[in-house]
Amino acid sequence: MPQKKNPKTKQLRKARKILKFWFKAMLSTDLMNRPEHRSEYLEALQIVKDYARKA
């Protein structure tokens, strides 16, 4: 019997996709020239990825 997927996983994938899009869009701005801003976005992407794996 196949294992059912958690519906939250789909939402988390969408959230990660949106975050990746905005990260790429923000890289073209002066705001992302600061390493701390880049690290915040990368950390957020990693958190969403980890939640998706657990779900």
PyMOL Python script that loads the backbone (N, CA, C, O; Angstrom):
from pymol import cmd

cmd.read_pdbstr("""\
ATOM      1  N   MET A   1       0.837  -1.176   0.000  1.00  0.00           N
ATOM      2  CA  MET A   1       0.000   0.000   0.000  1.00  0.00           C
ATOM      3  C   MET A   1       0.890   1.251   0.000  1.00  0.00           C
ATOM      4  O   MET A   1       1.735   1.405   0.881  1.00  0.00           O
ATOM      5  N   PRO A   2       0.707   2.129  -0.966  1.00  0.00           N
ATOM      6  CA  PRO A   2       1.553   3.313  -1.041  1.00  0.00           C
ATOM      7  C   PRO A   2       1.298   4.266   0.123  1.00  0.00           C
ATOM      8  O   PRO A   2       0.179   4.393   0.621  1.00  0.00           O
ATOM      9  N   GLN A   3       2.377   4.931   0.536  1.00  0.00           N
ATOM     10  CA  GLN A   3       2.278   5.859   1.650  1.00  0.00           C
ATOM     11  C   GLN A   3       1.656   7.179   1.182  1.00  0.00           C
ATOM     12  O   GLN A   3       2.025   7.703   0.131  1.00  0.00           O
ATOM     13  N   LYS A   4       0.712   7.712   1.964  1.00  0.00           N
ATOM     14  CA  LYS A   4       0.063   8.967   1.606  1.00  0.00           C
ATOM     15  C   LYS A   4       1.006  10.131   1.883  1.00  0.00           C
ATOM     16  O   LYS A   4       1.734  10.140   2.875  1.00  0.00           O
ATOM     17  N   LYS A   5       0.976  11.118   0.977  1.00  0.00           N
ATOM     18  CA  LYS A   5       1.794  12.309   1.171  1.00  0.00           C
ATOM     19  C   LYS A   5       1.030  13.306   2.032  1.00  0.00           C
ATOM     20  O   LYS A   5      -0.192  13.430   1.946  1.00  0.00           O
ATOM     21  N   ASN A   6       1.769  13.995   2.844  1.00  0.00           N
ATOM     22  CA  ASN A   6       1.194  15.021   3.692  1.00  0.00           C
ATOM     23  C   ASN A   6       0.844  16.235   2.820  1.00  0.00           C
ATOM     24  O   ASN A   6       1.687  16.676   2.039  1.00  0.00           O
ATOM     25  N   PRO A   7      -0.366  16.785   2.927  1.00  0.00           N
ATOM     26  CA  PRO A   7      -0.733  17.944   2.103  1.00  0.00           C
ATOM     27  C   PRO A   7       0.135  19.168   2.387  1.00  0.00           C
ATOM     28  O   PRO A   7       0.273  20.043   1.531  1.00  0.00           O
ATOM     29  N   LYS A   8       0.716  19.233   3.573  1.00  0.00           N
ATOM     30  CA  LYS A   8       1.592  20.358   3.915  1.00  0.00           C
ATOM     31  C   LYS A   8       2.854  20.345   3.072  1.00  0.00           C
ATOM     32  O   LYS A   8       3.441  21.397   2.823  1.00  0.00           O
ATOM     33  N   THR A   9       3.278  19.174   2.632  1.00  0.00           N
ATOM     34  CA  THR A   9       4.480  19.069   1.821  1.00  0.00           C
ATOM     35  C   THR A   9       4.338  19.867   0.538  1.00  0.00           C
ATOM     36  O   THR A   9       5.276  20.547   0.121  1.00  0.00           O
ATOM     37  N   LYS A  10       3.181  19.790  -0.085  1.00  0.00           N
ATOM     38  CA  LYS A  10       2.934  20.533  -1.320  1.00  0.00           C
ATOM     39  C   LYS A  10       3.002  22.037  -1.059  1.00  0.00           C
ATOM     40  O   LYS A  10       3.573  22.786  -1.852  1.00  0.00           O
ATOM     41  N   GLN A  11       2.420  22.470   0.054  1.00  0.00           N
ATOM     42  CA  GLN A  11       2.450  23.885   0.405  1.00  0.00           C
ATOM     43  C   GLN A  11       3.873  24.347   0.694  1.00  0.00           C
ATOM     44  O   GLN A  11       4.258  25.454   0.316  1.00  0.00           O
ATOM     45  N   LEU A  12       4.646  23.509   1.359  1.00  0.00           N
ATOM     46  CA  LEU A  12       6.027  23.862   1.672  1.00  0.00           C
ATOM     47  C   LEU A  12       6.874  23.954   0.411  1.00  0.00           C
ATOM     48  O   LEU A  12       7.752  24.811   0.308  1.00  0.00           O
ATOM     49  N   ARG A  13       6.612  23.077  -0.544  1.00  0.00           N
ATOM     50  CA  ARG A  13       7.332  23.149  -1.820  1.00  0.00           C
ATOM     51  C   ARG A  13       7.024  24.451  -2.544  1.00  0.00           C
ATOM     52  O   ARG A  13       7.915  25.087  -3.109  1.00  0.00           O
ATOM     53  N   LYS A  14       5.746  24.842  -2.521  1.00  0.00           N
ATOM     54  CA  LYS A  14       5.358  26.103  -3.149  1.00  0.00           C
ATOM     55  C   LYS A  14       6.017  27.284  -2.444  1.00  0.00           C
ATOM     56  O   LYS A  14       6.494  28.218  -3.089  1.00  0.00           O
ATOM     57  N   ALA A  15       6.038  27.233  -1.123  1.00  0.00           N
ATOM     58  CA  ALA A  15       6.656  28.318  -0.352  1.00  0.00           C
ATOM     59  C   ALA A  15       8.138  28.424  -0.683  1.00  0.00           C
ATOM     60  O   ALA A  15       8.660  29.527  -0.844  1.00  0.00           O
ATOM     61  N   ARG A  16       8.813  27.296  -0.785  1.00  0.00           N
ATOM     62  CA  ARG A  16      10.241  27.301  -1.106  1.00  0.00           C
ATOM     63  C   ARG A  16      10.475  27.843  -2.518  1.00  0.00           C
ATOM     64  O   ARG A  16      11.433  28.578  -2.757  1.00  0.00           O
ATOM     65  N   LYS A  17       9.603  27.478  -3.436  1.00  0.00           N
ATOM     66  CA  LYS A  17       9.719  27.962  -4.807  1.00  0.00           C
ATOM     67  C   LYS A  17       9.567  29.487  -4.861  1.00  0.00           C
ATOM     68  O   LYS A  17      10.295  30.168  -5.582  1.00  0.00           O
ATOM     69  N   ILE A  18       8.617  30.006  -4.093  1.00  0.00           N
ATOM     70  CA  ILE A  18       8.406  31.453  -4.040  1.00  0.00           C
ATOM     71  C   ILE A  18       9.602  32.142  -3.402  1.00  0.00           C
ATOM     72  O   ILE A  18      10.057  33.174  -3.895  1.00  0.00           O
ATOM     73  N   LEU A  19      10.117  31.583  -2.310  1.00  0.00           N
ATOM     74  CA  LEU A  19      11.292  32.170  -1.665  1.00  0.00           C
ATOM     75  C   LEU A  19      12.492  32.191  -2.601  1.00  0.00           C
ATOM     76  O   LEU A  19      13.235  33.171  -2.645  1.00  0.00           O
ATOM     77  N   LYS A  20      12.682  31.108  -3.349  1.00  0.00           N
ATOM     78  CA  LYS A  20      13.800  31.058  -4.302  1.00  0.00           C
ATOM     79  C   LYS A  20      13.642  32.120  -5.380  1.00  0.00           C
ATOM     80  O   LYS A  20      14.616  32.760  -5.776  1.00  0.00           O
ATOM     81  N   PHE A  21      12.405  32.309  -5.859  1.00  0.00           N
ATOM     82  CA  PHE A  21      12.151  33.329  -6.867  1.00  0.00           C
ATOM     83  C   PHE A  21      12.529  34.703  -6.333  1.00  0.00           C
ATOM     84  O   PHE A  21      13.241  35.458  -6.996  1.00  0.00           O
ATOM     85  N   TRP A  22      12.052  35.030  -5.130  1.00  0.00           N
ATOM     86  CA  TRP A  22      12.332  36.349  -4.574  1.00  0.00           C
ATOM     87  C   TRP A  22      13.807  36.516  -4.233  1.00  0.00           C
ATOM     88  O   TRP A  22      14.343  37.619  -4.346  1.00  0.00           O
ATOM     89  N   PHE A  23      14.458  35.464  -3.825  1.00  0.00           N
ATOM     90  CA  PHE A  23      15.890  35.538  -3.559  1.00  0.00           C
ATOM     91  C   PHE A  23      16.634  35.923  -4.835  1.00  0.00           C
ATOM     92  O   PHE A  23      17.506  36.791  -4.813  1.00  0.00           O
ATOM     93  N   LYS A  24      16.289  35.279  -5.940  1.00  0.00           N
ATOM     94  CA  LYS A  24      16.932  35.599  -7.212  1.00  0.00           C
ATOM     95  C   LYS A  24      16.598  37.014  -7.658  1.00  0.00           C
ATOM     96  O   LYS A  24      17.454  37.717  -8.195  1.00  0.00           O
ATOM     97  N   ALA A  25      15.353  37.436  -7.436  1.00  0.00           N
ATOM     98  CA  ALA A  25      14.956  38.795  -7.811  1.00  0.00           C
ATOM     99  C   ALA A  25      15.678  39.826  -6.953  1.00  0.00           C
ATOM    100  O   ALA A  25      16.105  40.866  -7.455  1.00  0.00           O
ATOM    101  N   MET A  26      15.813  39.545  -5.684  1.00  0.00           N
ATOM    102  CA  MET A  26      16.453  40.494  -4.768  1.00  0.00           C
ATOM    103  C   MET A  26      17.958  40.588  -4.981  1.00  0.00           C
ATOM    104  O   MET A  26      18.565  41.591  -4.608  1.00  0.00           O
ATOM    105  N   LEU A  27      18.571  39.573  -5.568  1.00  0.00           N
ATOM    106  CA  LEU A  27      20.012  39.616  -5.811  1.00  0.00           C
ATOM    107  C   LEU A  27      20.398  40.758  -6.735  1.00  0.00           C
ATOM    108  O   LEU A  27      21.544  41.210  -6.722  1.00  0.00           O
ATOM    109  N   SER A  28      19.457  41.224  -7.531  1.00  0.00           N
ATOM    110  CA  SER A  28      19.759  42.312  -8.462  1.00  0.00           C
ATOM    111  C   SER A  28      19.652  43.689  -7.804  1.00  0.00           C
ATOM    112  O   SER A  28      19.927  44.701  -8.448  1.00  0.00           O
ATOM    113  N   THR A  29      19.257  43.739  -6.536  1.00  0.00           N
ATOM    114  CA  THR A  29      19.125  45.020  -5.842  1.00  0.00           C
ATOM    115  C   THR A  29      20.324  45.268  -4.944  1.00  0.00           C
ATOM    116  O   THR A  29      21.085  44.355  -4.624  1.00  0.00           O
ATOM    117  N   ASP A  30      20.476  46.536  -4.541  1.00  0.00           N
ATOM    118  CA  ASP A  30      21.568  46.896  -3.637  1.00  0.00           C
ATOM    119  C   ASP A  30      21.387  46.303  -2.247  1.00  0.00           C
ATOM    120  O   ASP A  30      22.362  46.113  -1.521  1.00  0.00           O
ATOM    121  N   LEU A  31      20.164  46.015  -1.880  1.00  0.00           N
ATOM    122  CA  LEU A  31      19.878  45.456  -0.562  1.00  0.00           C
ATOM    123  C   LEU A  31      20.614  44.135  -0.337  1.00  0.00           C
ATOM    124  O   LEU A  31      21.066  43.849   0.771  1.00  0.00           O
ATOM    125  N   MET A  32      20.728  43.348  -1.382  1.00  0.00           N
ATOM    126  CA  MET A  32      21.348  42.031  -1.236  1.00  0.00           C
ATOM    127  C   MET A  32      22.874  42.067  -1.348  1.00  0.00           C
ATOM    128  O   MET A  32      23.513  41.015  -1.380  1.00  0.00           O
ATOM    129  N   ASN A  33      23.450  43.240  -1.405  1.00  0.00           N
ATOM    130  CA  ASN A  33      24.903  43.332  -1.397  1.00  0.00           C
ATOM    131  C   ASN A  33      25.462  43.045  -0.009  1.00  0.00           C
ATOM    132  O   ASN A  33      26.653  42.775   0.142  1.00  0.00           O
ATOM    133  N   ARG A  34      24.616  43.103   0.984  1.00  0.00           N
ATOM    134  CA  ARG A  34      25.053  42.838   2.358  1.00  0.00           C
ATOM    135  C   ARG A  34      24.964  41.339   2.641  1.00  0.00           C
ATOM    136  O   ARG A  34      23.930  40.715   2.403  1.00  0.00           O
ATOM    137  N   PRO A  35      26.044  40.774   3.144  1.00  0.00           N
ATOM    138  CA  PRO A  35      26.055  39.324   3.418  1.00  0.00           C
ATOM    139  C   PRO A  35      24.984  38.885   4.424  1.00  0.00           C
ATOM    140  O   PRO A  35      24.454  37.780   4.310  1.00  0.00           O
ATOM    141  N   GLU A  36      24.661  39.732   5.404  1.00  0.00           N
ATOM    142  CA  GLU A  36      23.674  39.319   6.408  1.00  0.00           C
ATOM    143  C   GLU A  36      22.283  39.169   5.790  1.00  0.00           C
ATOM    144  O   GLU A  36      21.497  38.326   6.224  1.00  0.00           O
ATOM    145  N   HIS A  37      21.982  39.977   4.787  1.00  0.00           N
ATOM    146  CA  HIS A  37      20.684  39.844   4.112  1.00  0.00           C
ATOM    147  C   HIS A  37      20.645  38.563   3.278  1.00  0.00           C
ATOM    148  O   HIS A  37      19.628  37.871   3.240  1.00  0.00           O
ATOM    149  N   ARG A  38      21.730  38.262   2.628  1.00  0.00           N
ATOM    150  CA  ARG A  38      21.785  37.016   1.843  1.00  0.00           C
ATOM    151  C   ARG A  38      21.664  35.807   2.747  1.00  0.00           C
ATOM    152  O   ARG A  38      20.951  34.855   2.430  1.00  0.00           O
ATOM    153  N   SER A  39      22.362  35.844   3.877  1.00  0.00           N
ATOM    154  CA  SER A  39      22.336  34.694   4.779  1.00  0.00           C
ATOM    155  C   SER A  39      20.936  34.490   5.361  1.00  0.00           C
ATOM    156  O   SER A  39      20.536  33.352   5.607  1.00  0.00           O
ATOM    157  N   GLU A  40      20.183  35.574   5.586  1.00  0.00           N
ATOM    158  CA  GLU A  40      18.816  35.433   6.091  1.00  0.00           C
ATOM    159  C   GLU A  40      17.934  34.699   5.073  1.00  0.00           C
ATOM    160  O   GLU A  40      17.161  33.814   5.441  1.00  0.00           O
ATOM    161  N   TYR A  41      18.051  35.064   3.814  1.00  0.00           N
ATOM    162  CA  TYR A  41      17.261  34.394   2.775  1.00  0.00           C
ATOM    163  C   TYR A  41      17.674  32.931   2.637  1.00  0.00           C
ATOM    164  O   TYR A  41      16.821  32.051   2.521  1.00  0.00           O
ATOM    165  N   LEU A  42      18.970  32.676   2.648  1.00  0.00           N
ATOM    166  CA  LEU A  42      19.440  31.296   2.524  1.00  0.00           C
ATOM    167  C   LEU A  42      18.998  30.463   3.720  1.00  0.00           C
ATOM    168  O   LEU A  42      18.647  29.292   3.569  1.00  0.00           O
ATOM    169  N   GLU A  43      19.015  31.054   4.887  1.00  0.00           N
ATOM    170  CA  GLU A  43      18.566  30.347   6.085  1.00  0.00           C
ATOM    171  C   GLU A  43      17.075  30.028   5.991  1.00  0.00           C
ATOM    172  O   GLU A  43      16.648  28.931   6.351  1.00  0.00           O
ATOM    173  N   ALA A  44      16.292  30.981   5.508  1.00  0.00           N
ATOM    174  CA  ALA A  44      14.854  30.751   5.343  1.00  0.00           C
ATOM    175  C   ALA A  44      14.591  29.622   4.349  1.00  0.00           C
ATOM    176  O   ALA A  44      13.720  28.782   4.575  1.00  0.00           O
ATOM    177  N   LEU A  45      15.340  29.605   3.258  1.00  0.00           N
ATOM    178  CA  LEU A  45      15.191  28.519   2.278  1.00  0.00           C
ATOM    179  C   LEU A  45      15.511  27.164   2.904  1.00  0.00           C
ATOM    180  O   LEU A  45      14.814  26.179   2.659  1.00  0.00           O
ATOM    181  N   GLN A  46      16.559  27.121   3.704  1.00  0.00           N
ATOM    182  CA  GLN A  46      16.957  25.862   4.338  1.00  0.00           C
ATOM    183  C   GLN A  46      15.910  25.404   5.354  1.00  0.00           C
ATOM    184  O   GLN A  46      15.632  24.209   5.455  1.00  0.00           O
ATOM    185  N   ILE A  47      15.335  26.326   6.096  1.00  0.00           N
ATOM    186  CA  ILE A  47      14.307  25.983   7.082  1.00  0.00           C
ATOM    187  C   ILE A  47      13.088  25.380   6.392  1.00  0.00           C
ATOM    188  O   ILE A  47      12.558  24.364   6.841  1.00  0.00           O
ATOM    189  N   VAL A  48      12.647  25.997   5.312  1.00  0.00           N
ATOM    190  CA  VAL A  48      11.484  25.475   4.583  1.00  0.00           C
ATOM    191  C   VAL A  48      11.799  24.099   4.008  1.00  0.00           C
ATOM    192  O   VAL A  48      10.950  23.207   4.021  1.00  0.00           O
ATOM    193  N   LYS A  49      13.012  23.929   3.508  1.00  0.00           N
ATOM    194  CA  LYS A  49      13.418  22.633   2.958  1.00  0.00           C
ATOM    195  C   LYS A  49      13.411  21.558   4.045  1.00  0.00           C
ATOM    196  O   LYS A  49      12.955  20.439   3.810  1.00  0.00           O
ATOM    197  N   ASP A  50      13.912  21.893   5.220  1.00  0.00           N
ATOM    198  CA  ASP A  50      13.930  20.938   6.326  1.00  0.00           C
ATOM    199  C   ASP A  50      12.518  20.563   6.776  1.00  0.00           C
ATOM    200  O   ASP A  50      12.243  19.395   7.049  1.00  0.00           O
ATOM    201  N   TYR A  51      11.625  21.550   6.855  1.00  0.00           N
ATOM    202  CA  TYR A  51      10.239  21.262   7.222  1.00  0.00           C
ATOM    203  C   TYR A  51       9.586  20.343   6.198  1.00  0.00           C
ATOM    204  O   TYR A  51       8.825  19.447   6.562  1.00  0.00           O
ATOM    205  N   ALA A  52       9.881  20.560   4.917  1.00  0.00           N
ATOM    206  CA  ALA A  52       9.285  19.722   3.871  1.00  0.00           C
ATOM    207  C   ALA A  52       9.764  18.283   3.999  1.00  0.00           C
ATOM    208  O   ALA A  52       9.003  17.347   3.750  1.00  0.00           O
ATOM    209  N   ARG A  53      11.006  18.106   4.382  1.00  0.00           N
ATOM    210  CA  ARG A  53      11.522  16.731   4.549  1.00  0.00           C
ATOM    211  C   ARG A  53      10.850  16.037   5.712  1.00  0.00           C
ATOM    212  O   ARG A  53      10.565  14.842   5.641  1.00  0.00           O
ATOM    213  N   LYS A  54      10.595  16.768   6.779  1.00  0.00           N
ATOM    214  CA  LYS A  54       9.981  16.183   7.979  1.00  0.00           C
ATOM    215  C   LYS A  54       8.505  15.862   7.766  1.00  0.00           C
ATOM    216  O   LYS A  54       7.969  14.924   8.356  1.00  0.00           O
ATOM    217  N   ALA A  55       7.856  16.655   6.913  1.00  0.00           N
ATOM    218  CA  ALA A  55       6.404  16.492   6.705  1.00  0.00           C
ATOM    219  C   ALA A  55       6.087  15.272   5.885  1.00  0.00           C
ATOM    220  O   ALA A  55       4.917  14.993   5.621  1.00  0.00           O
TER     221      ALA A  55
END
""", "prot")
cmd.dss("prot")
cmd.show_as("cartoon", "prot")
cmd.util.cbc("prot")
cmd.orient("prot")
